[in-house]
Amino acid sequence: MALAPMGPEASFFDALDRHRASLLAMVKKGAGETPDRATRVPSSSEVLTSIENIIQDIIKSLARNEAPAFTIDNRSSWENMTFEDAFGLQMRPQCTTRKIKSDSLRSVRKFALILKILSMIYKLIQSNTYATKRDIYYTESQLFRNQAAVDSIIDDISCMLKVPRRSLHVISTSKGLIAGNLRYVEEDGTQVQCMCSATATAVPSNIQGMQNLVTDAKFLLIVEKDATFQRLLDDNFCSRMSPCIMVTGKGTPDLNTRLLVKKLWDTFHIPVFTLVDADPYGIEIMCIYKYGSMSMSFEAHNLTVPTIRWLGLLPSDIKRLNIPKDSLIPLTRRDQMKLDSILRRPYITYHPFWKKEMEMLADSKTKAEIQALSFLSSDYLSRVYLPNKLRFGGWI
């Protein structure tokens, strides 16, 4: 079945086809391997039982005249992280924890908020209904004070119960977009046909409910920024490189965009590339897609795609293409700190070419946005840079 409009001749994709063959061999070799924390999705009754057990522990503490507390894994320390190249960052099985105490002035408010949101989650699961994080915030906006507090507590509860966020019946509004050669059916039966046109499709809010996914795409391109994504659509890149799929998380990706990329990889095993700014925060975003983040490390096995490759913008490309200095931006102190942080992470030792690129960035003391390529021509990114990278295997 042909989903694709006319793209390049078949030989254009030779390097991509060889790359995919190596990925498929790797997948076959690793069949049966699963990360330690990978488990089946718990049933609603199991999640309800877990919440009931937590409440029973609180009652028992009160019965003993002890101040109850929640014990939550510490997700802000690299000491609690373990890394495997095949799975990404994960929480150590025996990691340090922090206590949210009910008798401490520093944490009593958070203890109460966790209890409040736990009760809301319990009712959602009981009634088999769903709510967004925003819905939860607005039920008691004066109590919660800000959305960030709600977001943090929901992640804490998910980590504490060792279940994916969707098992809590809490969903988030997707901000990501998808375009290209893909069609699927949503959980409610809605048929979705993504297009190679200038109009993209919103990433679904229920990735787990996507069914009957069909594509003949040769590759998936993750684009860091919405402006770059829209420019590629306007330049008809998706059609000219067809069959392909493009996704953007509009900066740091939300959970649904990460889940979508993971689902597309698990379903089709096609090459996945990232197009990010040649700066520490672009590299950070690429690392989140590939290996995950500390804050969501307890759910890494559902989110990471370690086979992702860095397509551009590489710091070495800046020098190779003679991008003028007035198109570059000096690294700030914050940039340098972020870059130093990334270089110390455990996965960098697995990627000497990445390390070399980042050291080049540090030595130059400058960074570049993808838009810097427009110095060469307004459509250089879509007409020359990306096609050449894809055709000749210019990824690391």
N, C-alpha and C positions, 0 to 999 in steps of 0.2 A: 504494500500500500504506500503510495507516495503522498507524503504530507507537504513536501518541500516545493517552493518555487524554484526556478532554474538558478543554480549556483555555479561555482567553478567546475571545470572539468575534473574528472575522477582523479587524475594524477596529482592534482593540487593537494589532496588529502593523504598522500602517501606517508608523510611523517606522522600525521595524526593517527593513521591506521596502524603504523608500527608501534606507536606509543600505546594505543589501546590494546594491541596484542600483548604487550608486556604487562599491562595492568590486569588483563584477564588471566594471564599465567600466574601473576601474583595472587589474585583472588582465589584461583583454583588451588594453589599451594597452601594458602592460609585458610581454606575451608574447614569449618569446625572450630576454629579458634574464636574465643569470645573473651572480652575483658572480664575481670573478676566481678565488677559491679553490674554487668549486664544481666538483666532479669526480665522475665515476662512482665507485661503490664498488669498490675494488680486489679482485681475486680472491685466494684463499688463496695461490696460488703466487707472486703478485706480492709479497704481504706477506712470505712466507718468503724470497724473493730479497732484499728490502730488509734483513731482519735479517741474512742471510748477508753482504751487502755491508758492514754495520757491523762484523761480526766480522772480516771480511777486512782492513778498515782498521786494526783493533786489532792484528792479526797483523803487518801491514806496519810499523806503528809500532814494535812490539817488535823486528822484524828490523833496523830502523835504529837500535836502541838509544835510541829515543825513548819517552817516557811517553805511552801512549794517553790520549785524552780524548773525552768525548761533547760535542758542540756542540748546544745546545738553544736555541730561540727564547725570548727573555725575555718572559714573559706577565704581568709585574707592573708594566709601565711604560705609562702612557698615550701616551708618545711612539711606542710601537710599534703603536698602534691607529689604524685608519682607520675612518671612519664614512660609510655611505650610508644614507639614509632608507629605501630599498627593501629593504635587507638587514641592517642593524644593524652592530654592532661586528665588525671583522675585523682579523686580523694584517696589518701592512704586508708586501708582498712582500719588501722589503729591510729587515728589522728588525734591531735589535741582538740579540746572542746572549750566552749565558753558557757557560762551559766547565766541565764536571765532570771534573776532572783526577784521574788515578790516582796522581800523585806529590805531591799536596797533602794535608796532614793535615786540612784543612777539608773536603775533598770526596772523599777516597779511599773512605770508607765508602759514600757515596751511589753512587760509581762501581761499587763491588762489588754493591750492591743492584740497580742498574739492570741489570747483567750477569746477575744471578741471575734477575730477573723476565723479562728477555728470553729466557732459556733456557726458562723455564716456558711463556711465550707460544708459543715455537717448537714445543714439544711438543704444546701444545693444538691449534694449527693443523694440525700434521702428523697428529694422530690424529682431527681433526674433532670435538673435544669442547670443551665450554665450562666455565668456572669463574667463580664470583663473586669479587669483590674480597676478600670475607671468606674464601673457600676458600683463596685465595693467601696471605693473612695467616697462617692457621692451619697451613699446611704448614711454616712456619718462624717461628713467633710470637716465639721468643726472638731470632732474628736480626733480624726487622723491628722488634721492640719495640712498635710501635703501628700501628693501622689507617691512621692519617692518612699515615704514611710510604709505605705501599703505594699508597694512593689518589693521592698526589702523583706518585709514580714512574710509575704507569700513564698518567696524563695527560701526563707528560713524554714517555713512549715514543710515545704516540699522536700528539703534536705533532711529535716528531722524525721519525717515519715518514710523517707527513702522511696518516694514515688515521683513520677513525672508530673509537671504542673497540671496537665490536662486531666489527670486522675483526680485532681482536687475540684474539677468542674469549673476551674478559673481559666479563662482564655484572654488573649490580648488581641487588640485590633492590629492587623498587619499593616506595616508601612511599606513593605517591599513590593516590587513590580517584576513581572515576568513577560517575556516576549519570545517569539520564535516558533519552532516546529514542535508543538506539544498540544495534545488534547487529553482531557480526562473528564471523569464524572465526579461531581461532589457528592457528599453523603446524602443530601436531599434529592439526588437524582438529576440535578442541573448539569447539563453537558456544557463543557467549556472548551472552546477552540482558541488557543493562543495564536497570535498572528505575527507576521514579520512587518507589519505596518507601523506607522508612527504612533499608534495607540497601543499601550501595553495593558496587561491584565493584572489586577491586584492579586498579590499572594493570598491564597485562601487562609481563613482563620482556623480551619480544621484540617491540618495536613494529614492527620491520621485517617480522616474520612475520605481522602482522595482515592478513587478507584479507577480501574481500566485505563491506566496511563499508557499513552501511545506516542512514540516519537521515532524518527529515523535520523535524529541529530547526530552529527559527527563529534560535537563538543558542546560543553556548557561553559559560558563565559560569565564570571561574576564581576560586575562593575561596581567599584567602590561608591561613586557619587551619582546622584540622580541626574545632575546636569550633563555628565559625560554619557550616561545611559541614553538620555533623550537626544543628545547630539548624534550618537551612533544610529539611533532609530531614524532621525531626520535625514542622515546621510545614506539611508537604505542599506546599512552594513549587514543587518540581519538577513535581508533577501540576497545580497550579493555573496555572502558567505554561507548561504543555505546549503544543506540543512544544519541548523544550529539552534541553541537556546541561549538567551541572555537573561540574567537576573541581577537586580540591584537591591541592596538593603538600605539604600540612601544613607550611607555612612556606616556607623557601627550597627551591625545587623540585629534586628529583633529576633525573638525566639522562633517565630513562624518562618522567617526567611532562612534561618539556619536549618530548621527541620525540613524545609522544602529541598534545599541543596542536598541534604543527607538522603532524602527519599529518592531524589533523581539519581544520585550515585548508586544507591542500593538496588534500584530497579533496573537501571540501564547499563551501569558500569562504563560510561563514556568518559573521556578525558575532561577534567574540570580545571579551568584556569582562572586566575585573578588578574584584574587590571586595576591597579591602585596608584595613588600618588607616590612619587619617590621621596617619601618622608616617613619619619618614625610612626606617625599615626596611621598612615596607609598600610605600612608593614604590620602594625598591630592588628588592624582589621583583617588582613589576610591570615594572620596567625589564629585569630578567633575562628574563622571558617575552617581552617585546617586542623588545629589542635585543641581548640576550645579556650575557655577562660577560667580563671580561678573561681569566680562567683558562681558559675554553673558547672563546675567540675564534677559534682555529684551526679550529673546527668550527661556526662561527656559521651557515653556510648551511644546516645540517641542523637547526638548533634555534630560530631566531628567527621571530617572527610580528609584523612591524612594523605590521600593520593593527590590532593590539590597541588598544582604547580604555579609558580610565579611567572606570568607572561610579561608583565610590564607594570608600570614604567620602572625599568631597572636603572639604578644610579650609573651603571656603566654605559647605558644608552645615551645619557646626557652628554658624556664626553665623546662617545662614538659619533653622535649626530651633530656635534659642535653647536649645541644649544648655547646661545650667547649668555654671558653672565648677567646682563640686565633682565633676563627672563627667569633667573633663579632667585631664591629667597634665602636669606641667612638663617641658619639654625638658631633657634632661641635656646635659652638655658633649659627650658622645659623640654624642648625637642631632644637636647643632648642627654638629659636624664632619662627620658623614655627610651632612647636608643641604647644607652648603657644597660638599662633594665632588660631589654629584649636580648641583648648580646649575652647576658648572664643566664638566660633561661636554658633548661636542660635540653630542649630540642634543637638548639642551634648547633650543637656538636654533631648532629646528624646531617647538617646542611652546610658544608664548607663553602659552597658557592654563594649561599645566602649570606654567610658571615663575611665573605669577601666584599659583597655588594654593600653591606652595612658599614664595613670599615671604610670603604670608599666614600660613603655618605659622610661619615664622621670626619675623615681627613679633609674633605672639600669644604666642610662647615657650611654647606648650602643644601637646599632641598628644591624639588621641582614638582609643580602640579602637572597633571596630564595635559592641561591646556597649553603648557609651554611648547608642545609640539606644533601648535598652530603658527609658530614663528616660521616654520618651514613651508606650510601652506594651510589654508583653513580646513581642508579635509585630509591632511596628511595622516592623522590617526586612523581613519576608517579606510582610506584608499591605499596607503602604503605600509604604515607601521604594523598594524595588526595582521593584514594579509601576509606580509613577509614573515612575521613571527610564526604564524600558524603553518605556513607552507614549509619553512626551513627548520622548524623545531627550535625556535628561539626562546625556550622556557627553561627554568631551572627549578 
